[in-house]
Amino acid sequence: MRLGAAVLTGVLLAKSGLPTAEIGAWEMLLYMGTTLTFFWVNGLLQGIVPVYSKLDEEQRKTFIFNHFLLFCAIAAALFLLLIFGEKWIAPALTGLTDVPHFKLFALYLLLNLPTFPVEYLYLLHERPRSIVIWGAATFGLHALALFIPIKMGYGLEGAITALVILSAFKFFWTAGLALHFGKIGFDKKTLLFYLVFCAPLMLNSVVSNLMLIFDNWLVGWHFSNPEVFAVYRFGAREFPLALALVGALGTSVIPMLTSSPKLGLAELKAKSTRLMHLLFPLTIILLCVSKPLFPIVFNPDFTASAGLFNIYLLTLMSRVLLPASIIMAKGDSRSIFYISLIEMCAKFVLGFLFIQYWGLPGLAYSVVISYWVEKLGLIWVLEKKHGVRTGDWVDWKWYLFYGLVLICVYVISCF
């Protein structure tokens, strides 16, 4: 739902009548927000389930409350950094001396960031229906809050103001959940254990985020054009449904991989094969229809984004492989970080070289290749360090069949 809302927001903005340069300004705000938050948000979220499962009942309640306070503290520190560091942060990340509505967007981040763990709180307490309701309400309202003020003539400032108001409601709801599921108190030992466990995951996210920063910076440096930046951002998207389902599977199998490794590997193999049967055919269909659909769904200014999107669809072949979940279940988060460093180096070199020769498509190809560097590295760790055979958790016959069809359809779509 989160990824779907992001796509829907892009569609609505493209249809709203805003100039492409104004849409590019919004994308730059999102890019800066992601750059400064992705590493710690993603790392801390990944550590919730493994750490929570190792605590007793009383520690779990205190952990939930402390976790909320931790997110609030980091969000507040980031807000102060943005407010007082605007004059050097904006130019450093975007190349522009001034980004419209920067301070208002900082307030949005302050209120919105502490709400990210909500679905994890529902997950830990086995309330899947609440996850669905929360997602439908918050992400649906997010798209409307961004679109309606623009259509009413309040512009991008009015849209971000509406998002601030929505985030305030979400923040108070999150605080209520932290008090309902948690217990007021401070457990320094548990919080320190949690931070130590998440440190390699956050470092891994830093590396991933550096690659995102590099790609966005490289586009700005190479082209120096907000309109080209917007074309790139609209096309540089993976299939949202694939990201959501693969990410959910990767998280959900960790408890079983931890408690019963053999059963966990069998479950991962069966469920990832089921995902292949769903995601590969849908991706192949998208490859066939994306080019005529992009100017219709968005607007003709984003026609060139379709080619980039098709290249990003190829990342599905590496996405459906989930060695990181097995490695996390074994408590070896350091290996994930080390492999991510190798991936980052490959991405920097390939991105810089490929954009010189093939422009934006070359940058997209460098993403596809760097993802493979990561997956192959993690598979090597599993085989050599942990003695886990890849055939125990991947159905090679279906995987190779779907992969070959996907590549063939992509080559045909290029012509």
N, C-alpha and C positions, 0 to 999 in steps of 0.2 A: 504493500500500500504506500509505503514511503517513496519507493522508487517510481511507482505509478503516478503518485502526486507530482513528483519532479517532472515527469514527462508531460503530464497534463498541464502543469504550470507553463512549461515551455510552449505548448500548443496555444494556450490561452493568451500568453504574452504576444506570440507571433500574430494572433488574430485581433489583438486589442487596438491596433492602430499606432502603437508606440513606434517611433523611429528605431531602425536597427541599431543605431549607436546607443540609444537609451536602453535597449534590451542588453546590449553589450556591457553597459554600466552595471546593470543588475547582475549579470553573469560575473563581472569582476568582483562585486561585493560577495557573492557566493563563493567564488574562488578564494578570496582572502579569508572568509570565515572558515572554509574547509581547511585551508593551509594551517591556520592557527589552532584548530580544534581536533582535527581528525585523529592525530596520533594518540592523544591522551584519552579522548572519548572512546575510540575503538579498542585501545588496549585495556582500559578499565572495564569496558563492557564484556570483553572476551573472558576476563578473569572472574566474573561474578559467579557463574555456575560451578566451575571447578572448586573455588574456594568455599562457597556456601555449602557444598555437599560434604565438606570435611569438618564442619562445625557442629557442635551440639545445639540443642534447641534454644538455650538461653543465649549463646553466642550469636546465633543466627539473627535473633531479634535486634541485638545491639549493632551487629554488622550492617543491617539494613539502614538503621538510623544514621550510623557513622558514614555510610556510603553516600547518603543524600547530602550530608554536611560537606563531604569531600568534594562532590560535584559543585556545590554552591560556592565553596571557597575558591576552587580553580576558576570557575566562571567569573567571579568577582575580580580576581587578580587579572584575568584576561581583559575584562572591561576597563579596568584602570590603565592597563598597558595600551589599549587602543585609544582611549581618550587622551592620554598624555603623550602618546607616541605617534599620533596621526601623521605628523609632518614628515616622519622618516619611514613609517611602515608602509603607507600607501605608495610612495614612489618606489620603494625597494621591491614591492611585490608586483606592481602593475606598470611601472614606468611612467605613470601620470602624477603630476604634482597635486592634483585634487580629484578625489572620487566622490561623486554626489551622494549625499545622505549617509556619510560614513558614520557619524556619531549616532544617528538613529538606528542604524544597523547594529552598532555595538550594543545598544540597549536591548535590541531583539535577541542577540546572542546571550546576554546576561540572564534573561528570563527563560530562554528556550533550552539552553544546554542542560540544566539540571533535570529536565523532563525526559531525557533519553532513556534512563533505566526503567521506565514505567512498565514496558512490556516484559522486562526481565523479572520484575516483582510479581507480575501476574503468572509468568511461567513457573517461577519457583514455588508458587502456591497453587499450581495446577488449575488455573482459571483461563483456559483457552478462549472461552466465549468473551471474556473481558478484553482479551487482546484484540479480538476482531472488532468489538464495539469501539474500543479506544482508537484503533487504527482508522476505522471508517469515519469516526467523528473528527479526529484531529487533522488527518491529512485531507479529508474533504473540505473542512473549514479553512485549512491552509490555502488550498487552491482558490477558494472563493474570496478569502480575505485579500489575496494578491490581485485578483482579477476585477472584482466589483468596483473598488475605488477608482481604478484606472478607467473603466468604462463610464463612471460617473463624472469623470473630468478632474479627479484629484491627483492624477499622475502617479509617478513612482513613490513620491513622498507619502501620499495618502495610503498607498498599498502597504508600505513598510510600517506605517503607523498602525494599520489594522492588524498586521502580524504581531506587533508589540502587544496590543491589547489581547489577542488570542493567546500569546505566550504567557501573559500574566495569569490568565485563567488556568492554563496547563500547569504553571508553576505551583499554584495553590492546590491543585488536585494532587500533584506529586507529593507535596508536603503532607497532605492529608494521608496519603497511602503510606508514607514513611512512618508516620505516627501510628497508623492502624496496624501495619504489619511489623513494625519495629518497636524498639524500646529505647527511651531516652537514656543516654549514658555515653560514656567514652571508653572504648576498649582499645588502648594503644597497641597491645600485643597483636590482636587480630588485624587491626588496620595496617600495622607494619608488615605482617605476613602477607596480606593482600597486595600491598604496594610492591613488595619484593617479588612476589609471584608475577605481577603484571609488568614489572620493569622490562623484561625482554620483549613482551608483547607490544609495549609502548614504543620501544626502540625499533621493533619491526615495523610498526605503523609510521614511525618517523621516517624510516627509509622509504616506505611506500609513498608517504606524503611528499618527500623530497622529489620523487619521480613525477608526482603530479605538479609540484611547483616548477620543476624543470621544464615539463611539457608546456605549461601555460606561459612561463617566462620566455621559452624559446620561440613560441608563436609571436608574442609581443615584440621580442627583440628582432626577429627575422622579418616581420611584416610591418610592425609599428602602425597598425590599423585596427580600431575597435570593431569595425564591421567584419574583418577577417577573423578576429578573435571570437565574435559571436557565431560565425559560420563553423569555426572549429569546435566550440563548446556544444553546439547543437548536434554535431555529428559524432563527437567523441563520447559516445554513450554505448555501453553494453546493453544487451537485451535485459530489461528490468526484471521480467519474470524469472529469468535464469538466475540472475544475481540473488533474488529473494529466496527462491526455493533451494538453491545450492547452499547459500549461507545458513538457512534454517536447518537443513540436513546436517551440515558440518557441526553446528552447535548441539543439535539434539542427540547425536550419537555419542558424544563425549562421555556422559555418565556410564553408558553400557560398556564402552571401550575401556573405561577405567575399572569397573567392577568385574566384568567378564569379557576379557579380550577376544576370545574365540567367537563368542556369540556376537560381540560388537562388530568384528570384521565381517561376519556373515551378513549381519543386518545392513552394514554399510554397503556391501556388494549388491545386495538385493535392492535396496532403496535407490542407490545411485543408478542401477540399471533401469529401474522404473522411471527415474528422472530423464534418462537418455531417451526412452521411448516417447516422452512428452516434449522435451526441449529441442532435440535435434530436428524433428519434423517442423515444429513451429519456426525455428530459426531458418530452416531452408525456405519456408514460405516467405518469411520476411526478406530474405535475399532476393527473391523473385519480384517482390512488389514494392520494395522501399524506394527505388528511384522515381517511379511515377507518383508515389504517395507523398513524399516529402514536401514538394511544393504545394500540394493540396492541403495536407494536415497543418503545415506551418504557413509559409508563403514563398513565392518564387525566389526571394532573396536567399533562401536556405537550400536551394537545389543542390549545390555542391556538397552540402552536409551529408547527403545520402551515400555518396561513395565512401566517406569516412566511416559512417555507421556500418556499412557492409563489411569493412575491414575489421571493425571492432566485434562484429558478430563471430568472427573466427576465434575469438578468445574462449568461446564455449568449450572448445576441445580441451583446453587446459583447466577451465573452471570446474568441469564435472569431476575432475580428479581431486580427491580430498586427503592427501597424505598429512596435511597439517593437523587435522583433527586427531589422527592416530598418535602423532608425535606429542600433541598437547596432553592427550590422555596418559601418556607415559611420563609426563612431567618434564619433558625435554624442550622447554620453550627457548632455550639458548640456541639450539640448532636452527630453529626457525629464524632467529635474528641473524645468525651467521650467513645462512643461505640468502636472506634478503639483501645483505650487503653485496654479495656477488651479483644478484639480480640488478641492484641499483647501478653498479659499475657498468654492467652490460647495457642498461637502459640509457645511461648518459652518453656512452660512446656511440651507440647505434642511433639514438635520437639526433644527436648533433650531425652525424654523417648523412643520415637518410634525408633530413629536411633540406640539406644542401642540394641533393640530387633529385628528390621526388616531392619536395614541398610537404604539404599537410598529409597526403597519403603516406609518405615515407615515415613521418612521425608516428602515424597509426600502426604501420608495420613494425616499428621498433617496440611498440607496446606488446603486440602479439608475441614477438620473439622473446622479450624479457620475461613474460609470464611463463613461457616454457622453460627458461633457465631456472626459475624458482621451482616449478613442479618437478623437473628432473632432478634438481638438487635435493629436494625433500624425499623423493623416492629413493635416491641413492642412500640417504641417511637411514631410511627405514630398512633397506636391504642389508647394508653393511654394518650399521651400528646396533640395530634392534632386531635383526634377523626376521623381519616381516616381509614375506614374499608379496609382490605386487598382485599376483594372480589371486591371492586370498581376499582382496578387497576390490578388484576391478574385473568386470566381465569383458575380457579382451575381444572376444568375437563380435559382440554388439558394438563395442567402442570403436574398433577399427572399421567396421562396416559403416557406421554413421559418420565417422570422421572422413572417410574417403568420399562419401556422397556429398558431404558439406563442402569439401574442397573443390570437387568437380563442379558443383552448382555455382560456387563463387567465381571460378574461372570463366564459366559460361556467362555469368552476369556482367563480367567486366567488358564483354564484347556485345 
